[in-house]
Amino acid sequence: MERNDFSINDERRLHDSIKQTLLCRLFTQVAHKQGGNYVTAKDDQVVTLHP
C-alpha cells in the first residue's frame, strides 16, 4: 500500500473499523432461546426464525 500513500498502520486501523462496524450491525440480529421462544440479545423482543 506504500505506492498509494497509505501506511500499514492506516490499513490496519481501517480494517479494524470495518470489522467493528459489521459486528455492531450484526449484533442487533442475534437471538437466544429462552423458554419456548427466541429473544433478541439487544432488546429482549420475542422473534420467530425465518427458514
N, C-alpha and C positions, 0 to 999 in steps of 0.2 A: 504494500500500500504506500510505500515511500514515494513512488512516482506521482501519486495524486495528492501529495502533501498531507497525508493522514499519518499520524504516528500510531504505533502499535497500541499505546495506551488509549488513544481515542477510539480505536476499533474495538477494544475490549469493553470500554465503557458503553459504547453504542450497543454491543451485543448484550451486555447485562441489562441495559434499559429495555431492549426489545423483549428479553425473557421475562422481565418483571411485569411489563405491560400485558403480555399474553397470559401469564399466570393470574394476574389480577382479574382479567376479563373472564377467564375460565372458572375461577373460584366461585363466581356468582351462580354457576350452574351445578355445583357439587351438592349431592344429597346423600343422606344416610338413612338406613331403615330403622324406624322407631315404631315398635309395636307391629301393626299390620300395614303401616303407611311409610312412604318415603318423605322425608322432611329436608328442606334446603338448609345448608350449613349456615348461610348468611342471615336469612330472615325467618327461619323456622316455619316456613309455609309448607303445607301438605301438597305434594305434587304427585302426578302419575307419570309412569315411564312410557315413552313412545317407542314402539318396536322398530 
